[in-house]
Amino acid sequence: MADLSTPIEYLKGVGPKKGDLLKTELGIFTLGDLLFHFPFRHEDRSAFQKISELNEEVQSVLLKGKIRSVEYIETGKSRRFMARFNDGTGEIDLVWFRSLKYIKETVLPGTEFVIMGRPNVFKGRISIPHPEMDLVGTKPDSAFLGFFPVYRSTEKLKTFGLDSRGMARLVNTILSTVPERFQETLPDYILSHFKLPDRDSAVRQAHHPRNPDDLKKAMFRLKFEELFYVRLKLLLQKGVNKNKYRGNVFGTIGEQFNTFYHHHLPFQLTGAQKRVLKEIRADLALGRHMNRLLQGDVGSGKTVVALMTMLMALDNGFQSCLMAPTEILATQHYRSIKELLDPMGLPVALLTGSVKKKDRKHIHEMLQSGELPIICGTHALLEDEVKWKNLGLSVIDEQHRFGVAQRAKLWKKNAIPPHILVMTATPIPRTLAMTLYGDLDVSVIDELPPGRKPVQTRHVYENRRDEIFRFMHEQISLGRQVYVVYPLIEESEKSDYRHLEEGYEQICRAFPQYKVSMVHGRLKADLKEHEMQRFVSGETKIMVATTVIEVGVNVPNASVMLIESAQRFGLSQLHQLRGRVGRGADQSYCILMTDYKLSEETKIRLETMCRTQDGFEISEVDLQLRGPGDLEGTRQSGVMDLKVADLAKDQPILAAASQVAEKVLLSDPNLTAQENILIRRELDEQKKRKTDWSVIS
């Protein structure tokens, strides 16, 4: 019996070269990986069509007929082989541009073939490039008939014969060499409740279903199984964290918290902020380790909630740190917190890579002595020489930008691991949050502070640039400031960098009476900080920048955000950039400028931005458009290694699987019941296959 853990190169028909390609191109390392490389669609090839009935609307055709004539054409370096194919109702051209030697020997006049392909129509003439073919007589005429699997492949794989059909042959080889049934992973009571097919039938029918209904049932079962175990593991880990990991008890709401709340809080807390603080306070009083995700849109007041949590820690004799992914963001948090705490005389420090050695040493000493209750910083806080007297709380902002092993270092900074509060201004769809952060408790700030005016968002084409510049002049004359953002996807992209510099020069020419700042990722930290401060102080009226200003710049006086080439930004990025304006009392504006060539997906993105400012609604649209694997932060999560399920499309299955997982653990928390033996066995098998990082938030 074939072992599904066998390296893929040992499968008949693969070998070392194809094996290496399958690994690099599709991440297929073993026979099991290939078996779970399911078709992305099935084509209904239940009947032959007629050439006389074809038109340019047809996506795929199945024909049976004869080769009437062939022609080999060579023009310079260009070569192609053409054949006239006739089915008795009409003729079409079959065209090949590669594997010509084999085609010339196989496709001969008078031979009869069953062919499958996608027709092209040019000047009223139909052709099919590189059709799939079976010679009639050597195989049954029904070789193509039925519900046929179509597998993902790549151009490199196709050159080695591993197109969709080649992949199908390899899968069939595996299926034919596994005489025993695939081991079941779900207990009978779950299978019967949802009327799910057994695992063996599901795997086989996912590749070769008898009909569309069987395929639907097989895919539901496989997706359900995958999502069930994702949720079950996260829920189990959540229970382990709460029971296994002690947390320092913050039982007192004391002088520092109350003084700040009653005398120095500069505004009224929203109902959502109060609700979240109650949730955090309840966590901290239990004596169990807090692991909480705080979601809130840009400007919703997460930093104040984090600060008040730090004051709870201080009232109970503990220190706190706030770690941010960039120096700009860490500095912004430091300034905000320092300004709020200055009237109380509480010391706050900033530790980043650019802090001088002398100052760094002083900060280290204050942390170790306990004189410094609160510190903000970047990953510099993770360095071995940074030691606290009694670290009780770690706030991590935009945590998806830190590696999981980096974040784990925070746990070692105290004998009892510090409580963890993870903050994100990147709205995460509820379904994705449930899966990605199932081991965290989730709090959401879903209200903006009162008095905030919605940012007016408009999409304009480049031909209206002069009109937009006049509008910017009007806003600046009213005392406002303006951001102009250019796409710079990679700092190494010279064309993008040139685009930014040309844009800066254009702005300087159009606004000669005003000073202009320019900020991008190539600038040295001190120069970047200098340019930022010129804008913050109001010395410069326009900030020309890349997405380095996406987070961490708070200028309430800035009222216009012009995003150049907006079609090159994702929805989440556009929403984050828009959040840089609308932070003051004045009406603010976000202008999305594009050229005329826009894909349908881009049009949806821009329409969504103009229609709503709800970050969670925007994130749901982003999930539908791009899928979870492309959303920021999900690649490194470990949860996104889904082989079958698609979180953008399978939300009802996720909801059902989650509900069952919760019920199972409610009735059998340790999975020791006889009816759950299969579940325990599968969890043990999965644990052998993968390192589990979910203990770290």
C-alpha positions in Angstrom: 0.0 0.0 0.0 1.3 3.5 -0.9 2.3 5.7 2.0 0.9 9.2 1.5 3.9 10.6 3.3 6.1 9.2 0.4 8.1 12.0 -1.3 6.5 13.0 -4.6 9.5 12.2 -6.7 9.0 8.5 -6.0 5.6 8.5 -7.7 5.6 6.7 -11.0 5.8 9.3 -13.8 7.4 12.0 -11.6 11.1 11.6 -10.9 13.6 14.2 -9.5 13.1 17.0 -12.1 9.3 17.0 -12.1 9.4 16.4 -8.3 11.4 19.6 -7.8 9.1 21.5 -10.0 6.0 20.3 -8.1 7.6 21.4 -4.9 8.6 24.9 -6.0 5.6 25.6 -8.2 2.7 24.2 -6.2 4.2 23.3 -2.8 3.5 19.6 -3.4 6.1 17.5 -1.5 4.4 14.2 -0.8 1.8 11.9 -2.4 -0.7 13.2 0.2 -0.1 16.8 -0.9 -0.9 15.8 -4.5 -4.0 13.9 -3.5 -5.2 17.0 -1.7 -4.5 19.2 -4.7 -8.1 19.0 -5.7 -9.5 20.2 -9.0 -10.5 23.8 -9.0 -13.4 23.0 -11.2 -15.0 20.1 -13.1 -16.2 20.4 -16.7 -19.4 18.7 -17.7 -18.4 16.7 -20.7 -21.5 14.6 -21.0 -22.1 15.1 -24.7 -20.4 16.1 -28.0 -21.1 19.4 -29.6 -21.2 20.4 -33.2 -18.8 22.8 -35.0 -21.8 24.3 -36.8 -23.3 25.4 -33.5 -20.1 27.1 -32.1 -19.8 30.8 -31.4 -17.5 33.1 -29.5 -19.6 32.8 -26.3 -18.7 29.2 -25.8 -16.0 28.7 -23.1 -15.2 25.0 -23.7 -16.1 22.5 -26.4 -16.1 18.7 -26.8 -15.9 17.5 -30.4 -15.5 14.3 -32.4 -14.2 14.3 -36.0 -11.3 13.8 -38.4 -8.1 15.6 -39.4 -8.6 16.8 -43.0 -5.2 18.4 -43.6 -2.1 19.6 -41.7 0.4 22.4 -42.3 3.7 23.3 -40.6 4.4 27.0 -40.7 7.8 28.6 -40.0 8.3 32.4 -40.1 11.7 33.5 -38.8 11.9 32.2 -35.2 8.2 31.6 -35.0 6.9 28.1 -35.6 3.4 26.6 -35.5 1.6 23.5 -36.6 -2.0 23.7 -37.9 -4.6 21.1 -38.6 -8.0 21.4 -40.3 -10.6 19.4 -38.2 -14.0 18.4 -39.5 -16.9 16.8 -37.6 -19.3 16.6 -40.6 -21.1 19.8 -39.7 -18.2 22.2 -40.2 -14.4 22.8 -40.0 -12.1 24.5 -37.5 -8.4 25.0 -37.1 -6.3 23.3 -34.4 -3.1 25.1 -33.6 0.1 24.2 -31.7 3.1 26.4 -30.8 5.1 23.9 -28.7 5.8 20.1 -28.6 5.7 20.3 -32.4 7.8 17.2 -33.0 5.3 15.0 -31.1 2.3 16.7 -32.7 3.6 16.2 -36.2 4.1 12.5 -35.6 0.6 12.1 -34.0 -1.8 14.4 -35.8 -2.0 12.9 -39.2 -4.6 13.5 -42.0 -7.5 11.0 -41.9 -7.1 10.2 -38.2 -10.2 10.5 -36.0 -10.0 12.3 -32.6 -12.1 13.3 -29.7 -10.9 16.8 -28.8 -11.5 19.2 -26.0 -10.5 22.9 -25.8 -11.4 26.5 -25.6 -12.3 28.1 -29.0 -10.9 31.4 -30.2 -12.7 33.4 -32.8 -10.8 35.8 -35.0 -12.4 37.5 -38.0 -15.2 35.0 -37.9 -12.8 32.0 -38.1 -12.8 29.5 -35.2 -9.6 27.9 -33.9 -8.6 25.9 -30.8 -5.0 26.3 -29.6 -3.4 23.2 -27.9 -6.6 21.1 -27.6 -6.6 18.0 -25.4 -6.9 15.0 -27.8 -7.7 11.3 -27.7 -7.3 9.1 -30.8 -10.5 7.3 -31.5 -10.1 3.5 -31.7 -7.2 3.2 -29.2 -9.4 4.4 -26.3 -13.1 4.4 -25.8 -14.9 7.3 -27.4 -16.0 8.3 -24.0 -12.4 9.1 -22.9 -13.4 12.7 -22.3 -17.0 12.1 -21.4 -18.4 12.6 -17.9 -17.7 15.1 -15.1 -14.0 15.9 -15.8 -11.5 17.3 -13.3 -9.5 20.4 -14.1 -6.3 21.0 -12.0 -4.3 24.0 -11.4 -0.9 24.0 -13.0 1.8 26.5 -14.1 3.6 27.2 -17.4 6.8 25.6 -16.1 4.9 22.4 -15.2 3.1 22.3 -18.5 6.5 22.2 -20.4 7.1 18.9 -18.5 3.8 17.5 -19.4 2.2 18.3 -16.1 -0.8 20.3 -17.4 -4.3 19.6 -16.0 -4.4 16.3 -17.7 -0.9 15.3 -16.6 -1.8 16.1 -13.0 -5.0 14.0 -13.4 -2.9 11.0 -14.5 -0.7 11.3 -11.4 -3.7 11.6 -9.1 -5.2 8.5 -10.7 -1.9 6.7 -10.1 -2.1 7.4 -6.4 -5.8 6.5 -6.1 -5.2 3.2 -7.9 -2.3 2.3 -5.6 -4.2 3.0 -2.3 -6.3 -0.2 -2.1 -7.5 0.5 1.4 -10.0 3.1 2.4 -8.8 6.5 3.6 -8.9 6.7 7.4 -12.0 8.4 8.8 -11.5 11.5 10.9 -15.0 12.4 11.9 -17.2 10.4 14.3 -20.5 8.9 13.2 -22.7 11.3 15.1 -21.3 14.2 13.1 -21.4 12.4 9.8 -25.1 11.4 10.3 -26.2 14.8 11.6 -24.9 16.6 8.4 -25.5 13.6 6.1 -21.8 13.7 5.2 -20.2 11.0 3.0 -17.3 9.0 4.6 -13.8 10.4 4.0 -12.8 7.8 1.5 -15.8 8.5 -0.7 -15.3 12.2 -0.3 -11.6 12.2 -1.4 -12.3 10.0 -4.4 -15.4 11.9 -5.5 -13.7 15.3 -5.1 -11.5 14.1 -8.0 -13.9 11.9 -9.9 -17.6 12.6 -9.0 -20.4 10.8 -10.7 -22.4 13.9 -11.0 -22.6 17.5 -9.7 -24.5 16.6 -6.6 -21.9 14.0 -5.5 -19.2 16.6 -6.0 -21.1 19.2 -3.9 -21.5 16.7 -1.0 -17.8 15.6 -1.2 -16.5 19.1 -1.1 -18.8 20.1 1.7 -17.5 17.2 3.8 -13.8 18.0 3.1 -14.3 21.7 3.8 -16.2 21.0 6.9 -13.5 18.6 8.2 -10.8 21.1 7.5 -12.5 24.1 9.2 -13.8 21.9 12.1 -10.2 21.0 13.1 -8.9 24.5 12.6 -11.6 25.8 15.0 -11.2 22.9 17.4 -7.4 23.4 17.8 -7.8 27.1 18.4 -10.6 26.5 21.0 -8.5 23.9 22.7 -5.5 26.2 22.8 -7.7 28.9 24.2 -8.8 26.6 27.0 -5.1 25.5 27.6 -4.0 29.1 27.8 -6.6 30.0 30.4 -6.1 26.9 32.5 -2.4 26.4 32.2 -1.0 29.9 32.1 -1.4 31.9 35.3 -1.7 35.6 35.0 -0.9 38.3 37.5 -4.1 39.4 39.2 -4.9 43.1 38.7 -7.5 43.3 41.4 -7.3 47.0 42.2 -8.6 49.9 40.3 -6.6 52.5 42.1 -5.3 56.1 42.3 -3.6 56.3 38.9 -6.5 55.0 36.9 -9.1 57.0 38.8 -7.1 60.3 38.7 -6.6 60.0 35.0 -10.3 59.0 34.4 -11.8 61.7 36.5 -9.4 64.6 36.0 -7.2 64.2 32.9 -9.2 62.3 30.3 -9.5 65.0 27.6 -12.8 63.7 26.2 -15.8 61.5 27.1 -15.3 57.8 26.4 -17.6 56.3 23.9 -19.9 53.5 24.9 -17.7 51.0 22.9 -14.6 52.1 24.8 -16.3 51.7 28.2 -17.5 48.2 27.2 -14.1 47.1 26.1 -12.5 48.4 29.3 -15.0 46.4 31.3 -14.1 43.2 29.3 -10.3 43.8 29.9 -10.9 44.6 33.6 -12.8 41.3 34.0 -9.9 39.4 32.3 -7.2 41.0 34.5 -9.0 40.1 37.8 -9.3 36.4 37.1 -5.7 35.3 37.8 -5.5 33.8 34.3 -3.4 35.0 31.4 -5.2 37.6 29.3 -4.8 37.1 25.5 -7.2 39.7 24.0 -7.5 41.2 20.5 -8.7 44.8 20.4 -10.1 45.7 17.0 -11.0 49.3 16.1 -11.1 51.4 13.1 -8.7 54.3 12.5 -9.4 57.0 15.1 -11.7 54.9 17.3 -9.6 55.4 20.4 -7.7 52.2 20.9 -4.6 54.0 22.3 -6.6 55.5 25.2 -8.0 52.1 26.0 -4.5 50.7 26.0 -3.2 53.5 28.2 -6.0 53.0 30.8 -5.2 49.3 30.8 -1.5 50.2 31.5 -2.8 52.4 34.4 -4.6 49.3 35.8 -1.3 47.5 35.7 0.5 50.4 37.4 -2.1 50.5 40.2 -1.3 46.8 40.9 2.5 47.3 41.0 3.3 46.2 37.4 5.1 47.8 34.4 3.8 47.9 30.9 5.2 48.1 27.4 3.6 49.1 24.0 5.4 47.6 21.0 4.8 48.9 17.5 6.2 47.7 14.2 7.8 50.9 13.0 9.7 53.8 14.6 7.1 56.3 13.3 4.2 54.5 14.9 6.1 53.8 18.2 7.0 57.5 18.4 3.4 58.5 17.7 2.2 56.3 20.6 4.9 57.6 22.9 4.0 61.3 22.2 0.3 60.6 22.6 0.7 58.8 25.9 3.3 61.2 27.2 1.0 64.2 26.5 -1.8 62.5 28.3 0.3 61.5 31.4 2.4 64.7 31.7 -0.2 66.4 34.0 0.1 63.4 36.4 3.9 63.5 36.4 4.2 59.8 35.3 7.4 59.0 33.4 7.2 57.4 29.9 10.1 56.4 27.7 10.7 55.6 24.0 13.1 52.8 23.0 13.8 52.3 19.3 16.9 51.4 17.2 17.9 55.0 16.8 18.0 55.8 20.5 21.6 56.8 21.5 23.7 54.3 23.5 23.8 56.6 26.6 20.1 57.2 26.6 19.5 53.5 26.0 21.6 52.5 29.0 19.6 54.9 31.2 16.3 53.5 30.0 17.5 49.9 30.7 18.5 50.9 34.3 15.1 52.6 34.9 13.2 49.5 33.6 15.2 47.2 35.9 14.8 49.4 38.9 11.1 49.7 38.4 11.3 53.6 38.1 9.9 53.5 34.6 6.3 52.2 34.6 5.5 52.6 30.9 7.6 52.3 27.8 6.8 52.5 24.1 9.1 51.0 21.4 9.8 48.9 18.4 11.3 45.4 18.3 14.2 47.0 20.3 12.1 46.0 23.3 12.7 42.4 22.5 16.5 42.6 22.8 18.0 40.4 25.5 19.5 43.3 27.5 16.0 44.9 28.0 14.8 43.6 31.4 11.9 44.8 33.5 11.6 44.6 37.3 8.0 43.4 36.9 6.5 43.4 33.4 2.7 42.8 33.8 1.2 44.0 30.5 2.4 44.0 26.8 0.4 45.9 24.3 1.2 44.9 20.7 0.1 47.2 17.9 -0.5 45.9 14.4 0.8 42.6 15.6 0.7 40.8 12.2 3.8 42.8 11.3 5.8 40.9 13.9 7.0 37.4 13.4 5.5 34.9 15.8 8.9 33.9 17.2 9.6 37.6 17.9 6.4 38.0 19.8 7.2 34.9 21.8 10.2 36.7 23.3 7.8 39.0 25.3 6.6 35.9 27.2 10.1 35.5 28.7 10.4 39.0 30.0 8.7 38.0 33.3 8.5 34.9 35.5 4.7 35.0 35.0 4.1 35.9 31.4 2.7 39.4 31.0 -0.9 39.9 29.9 -1.2 40.5 26.2 -3.4 43.1 24.5 -3.1 43.0 20.7 -4.4 46.1 18.9 -5.1 46.4 15.2 -6.5 49.2 13.1 -6.7 46.8 10.1 -10.3 45.7 10.3 -10.5 41.9 10.1 -13.6 40.3 8.7 -15.6 38.6 11.5 -15.2 35.2 9.8 -11.4 35.6 9.4 -11.0 36.9 13.0 -12.9 33.8 14.2 -10.4 31.6 12.4 -7.2 33.6 12.7 -7.6 34.6 16.3 -9.8 31.9 17.7 -7.3 31.5 20.5 -7.8 35.1 21.6 -10.8 36.8 23.1 -11.9 39.6 20.8 -13.1 43.1 21.7 -14.3 45.6 19.1 -14.5 49.4 19.3 -17.3 49.9 16.8 -18.0 53.6 17.5 -16.1 56.7 16.5 -15.7 59.6 19.0 -18.6 62.1 18.8 -18.2 65.1 16.6 -16.1 63.4 13.9 -17.4 64.2 10.4 -17.3 61.4 7.8 -14.6 61.9 5.2 -16.0 62.7 1.8 -14.5 60.3 -0.7 -14.4 60.8 -4.5 -13.0 58.9 -7.4 -11.7 61.1 -10.2 -9.7 60.5 -13.4 -6.4 62.1 -14.2 -7.9 64.5 -16.7 -9.3 66.4 -13.7 -5.9 67.0 -12.0 -6.1 70.8 -12.5 -9.5 70.9 -10.9 -8.2 68.9 -7.9 -5.1 71.2 -7.6 -7.4 74.2 -7.4 -9.4 72.5 -4.7 -6.2 71.8 -2.8 -5.2 75.5 -3.1 -8.6 76.5 -1.6 -8.2 74.1 1.4 -4.6 75.3 2.1 -5.8 78.9 1.9 -8.3 78.0 4.7 -5.4 76.9 6.8 -5.6 73.2 6.1 -2.9 70.7 5.1 -2.7 68.1 2.4 -1.3 64.6 1.9 -0.4 63.4 -1.6 0.4 59.6 -1.6 2.1 57.7 -4.4 2.3 53.9 -4.7 5.7 52.5 -3.9 5.0 48.7 -3.6 8.7 47.8 -3.3 11.4 50.3 -2.3 13.6 48.7 -5.0 11.2 49.5 -7.8 13.0 52.3 -9.7 9.9 53.2 -11.8 7.8 53.8 -8.6 10.6 55.8 -7.0 10.9 58.0 -10.2 7.1 58.4 -10.1 7.3 59.7 -6.5 10.1 62.2 -7.4 8.3 63.4 -10.5 5.1 63.9 -8.4 7.1 65.9 -5.8 8.5 68.2 -8.5 5.0 68.6 -10.0 3.5 69.6 -6.7 6.4 72.0 -6.0 5.7 73.7 -9.4 1.9 73.8 -8.9 2.2 75.2 -5.3 5.3 77.5 -5.4 4.1 79.6 -2.5 4.0 76.7 -0.1 6.7 74.5 1.5 6.4 70.8 0.6 7.7 67.7 2.6 8.6 64.4 1.0 8.8 61.1 3.0 9.5 57.6 1.7 11.1 54.4 3.0 14.6 55.1 1.6 15.0 58.2 3.8 17.2 57.8 6.8 15.3 57.7 10.1 16.4 61.2 11.3 15.6 62.9 8.0 12.2 61.1 7.8 11.5 62.3 11.3 12.6 65.9 10.4 10.2 66.0 7.4 7.4 64.5 9.5 7.8 67.1 12.2 7.9 70.0 9.6 4.4 68.8 8.5 3.1 68.2 12.0 4.2 71.7 13.1 2.5 73.2 10.0 5.7 74.6 8.5 5.0 72.5 5.4 1.5 72.5 3.9 1.8 69.5 1.7 3.2 66.0 2.5 4.2 64.0 -0.6 4.7 60.4 0.6 4.5 56.7 0.0 2.5 54.4 2.3 5.0 55.0 5.2 2.3 57.4 6.4 -0.3 54.7 6.4 0.0 54.4 10.2 1.5 56.6 12.8 1.0 60.2 11.6 -1.6 62.2 13.5 -2.1 65.7 12.0 -5.7 66.9 12.9 -5.2 69.9 10.6 -4.7 67.8 7.5 -8.0 67.7 5.6 -7.2 66.4 2.1 -5.8 63.0 1.1 -5.0 62.7 -2.6 -4.1 59.1 -3.5 -2.3 58.9 -6.9 -2.7 55.8 -9.0 -5.3 54.6 -6.5 -5.9 51.5 -8.6 -2.6 50.1 -7.4 -3.7 50.0 -3.7 -5.6 47.3 -1.9 -8.9 48.2 -0.1 -7.3 47.8 3.3 -4.5 50.2 2.4 -6.9 52.8 0.9 -9.0 52.7 4.0 -5.9 53.1 6.3 -4.7 56.0 4.2 -8.1 57.7 4.3 -7.8 57.4 8.1 -5.0 59.9 8.1 -7.5 62.7 7.5 -10.8 63.5 9.3 -9.0 63.5 12.7 -9.9 67.1 13.4 -13.2 69.2 13.5 -13.0 70.3 9.9 -14.7 68.5 6.9 -12.1 66.3 5.3 -11.8 64.8 1.8 -10.2 61.7 0.2 -9.6 61.8 -3.5 -8.8 58.6 -5.4 -7.2 59.5 -8.7 -6.8 56.8 -11.4 -6.3 56.5 -15.1 -9.1 55.1 -17.3 -8.0 51.5 -17.6 -9.6 49.8 -14.7 -10.4 46.2 -14.1 -13.8 45.2 -12.7 -12.2 44.3 -9.4 -10.6 47.8 -9.2 -14.0 49.4 -9.9 -15.6 47.5 -7.1 -12.7 48.6 -4.7 -13.1 52.3 -5.6 -17.0 52.1 -5.5 -16.7 50.5 -2.0 -14.4 53.3 -0.8 -16.8 56.0 -2.0 -19.9 54.2 -0.6 -18.8 53.4 3.0 -16.4 54.2 5.8 -17.2 51.1 7.8 -13.9 49.3 8.1 -15.5 45.9 8.8 -17.7 46.2 5.7 -14.7 47.2 3.6 -12.7 44.2 5.0 -15.5 41.8 4.0 -15.5 43.1 0.5 -11.7 42.8 0.5 -12.0 39.2 1.6 -14.5 38.4 -1.2 -12.2 40.1 -3.8 -8.8 38.8 -2.8 -9.3 35.8 -0.6 -7.8 35.3 2.8 -4.3 34.3 1.6 -3.7 37.8 0.3 -5.0 39.8 3.3 -2.4 41.5 5.3 -1.0 39.3 8.1 -2.6 36.1 7.2 0.3 34.5 5.3 2.3 34.1 8.5 -0.5 33.0 10.7 -0.2 29.3 10.0 -4.0 29.1 9.8 -4.1 30.0 6.1 -2.6 26.7 4.9 -6.1 25.7 3.9 -6.1 23.1 1.2 -9.8 22.9 0.5 -11.9 25.6 2.2 -12.1 29.2 1.1 -13.0 31.6 3.9 -14.3 34.1 1.4 -16.9 31.6 0.0 -17.4 29.1 2.7 -18.6 31.2 5.6 -21.8 29.1 6.2 -19.6 25.9 6.4 -17.2 27.7 8.8 -20.2 28.7 11.0 -21.5 25.1 11.1 -18.1 23.6 11.8 -17.4 26.2 14.6 -20.8 25.4 16.2 -20.0 21.7 16.2 -16.5 22.2 17.6 -17.8 24.3 20.5 -20.5 21.7 21.3 -18.0 18.9 21.2 -15.7 20.7 23.7 -18.6 21.8 25.9 -19.7 18.1 26.4 -16.2 16.6 26.4 -13.5 19.2 27.1 -10.6 16.7 27.2 -11.9 14.6 24.2 -11.8 11.4 26.3 -15.3 10.1 25.5 -15.5 6.9 23.3 -17.5 8.7 20.7 -14.6 11.2 20.2 -11.8 8.8 19.8 -11.4 9.6 16.1 -11.2 13.3 16.8 -8.4 12.8 19.4 -6.5 10.5 17.0 -6.7 13.1 14.2 -5.5 15.9 16.5 -2.6 13.8 17.5 -1.7 13.1 13.9 -1.9 16.8 13.0 0.3 17.7 16.0 3.0 15.3 14.6 2.9 17.1 11.2 3.0 20.7 12.4 4.6 23.0 15.0 1.8 24.8 16.9 2.5 28.5 17.4 -1.1 29.3 18.5 0.0 29.6 22.2 1.5 32.9 21.2 -0.9 35.7 20.4 
